[in-house]
Amino acid sequence: MELVAIAFKEGRKIPMLEIAKAVISTQTGVEHDIFGRPGPRQVTVLSKLQWLDACCELNTSIPWLARRANLLVEGVRFNADSVGQYLKIGNVILEITGETNPCKNMELEYLDLKRH
């Protein structure tokens, strides 16, 4: 698995900001992210392969930032069996706690995106 991109959101309904590197901790998640507090949804991770699959099903190309995830990774697919497993990205170890429910902002990016 390889880290492809990093992003954070400063507030609700504000576009994601893509950055080259980030500080990730148990206190802040991805530093400066609005949701970066302790809890099960501290850092969100998106599989590039699964994102491309969803775009293919919709017959379009949508920037990964529309999914509003913090980390884009390559070489892995997530499923229900992934819950409880750990991802090592650089010197950070993340526990997979579940799938993040899509937000309303995704639907603003592309109709029907939340269903994929």
ABEGO torsion letter per residue (X at the ends): XBBABBBBBABBGBBBBBBABBBBBAAAEBBGBAABBBEAAABBBBBAAAAAAAAAAAGBBBBAAAAGBABBBBGBBBBAAABGBBBBBEABBBBBAEBBBBBAAAAAABBGAAAX
